[in-house]
């Protein structure tokens, strides 16, 4: 796993373990962590799939402001990483 993907994975696990959240949100964040670890997919596909799940979580109106902020931070990191990946390939 790429260092940046590993960093994102670790950050997701930290959020899952340390922030109080509804069970459904915790399950979705766990899904994101698993998506980042998939060995049979390209990094861009992992990032896109993870971003879709995070955006779905962010659409939930009942999540706490701190969790919403953390999710936006993760989405921002995913976007930056995705752009850096596309520049490296061109």
C-alpha positions, 0 to 999 in steps of 0.5 A, spaced: 500 500 500 502 506 498 504 511 503 499 516 502 494 511 502 496 508 508 496 514 512 489 515 509 487 508 512 490 510 519 486 516 519 480 513 518 481 507 523 483 513 528 476 516 527 473 510 527 476 508 534 476 515 537 470 519 535 463 517 537 458 516 531 452 512 529 453 505 527 451 506 520 457 511 519 462 507 523 460 501 518 461 506 512 468 508 515 470 501 516 468 500 508 472 506 506 478 503 510 477 496 507 476 499 500 483 503 501 486 496 502 484 492 496 490 489 493 486 488 486 485 495 484 488 501 482 489 507 486 485 512 483 479 506 483 480 506 491 480 513 491 474 514 487 470 509 491 472 511 498 470 518 496 463 516 494 462 513 500 465 519 504 460 523 500 454 519 502 456 519 509 457 527 509 450 527 506 447 525 513 444 530 516 444 527 523 452 527 524 456 531 529 459 537 526 466 534 528 465 528 524 463 532 518 469 536 519 473 530 519 470 527 513 471 534 509 478 533 511 479 526 508 475 528 502 480 534 501 486 529 502 483 524 497 482 530 492 489 532 493 492 525 493 488 523 486 490 530 483 498 528 485 497 521 482 494 523 475 500 528 474 505 523 476 502 518 470 502 524 465 
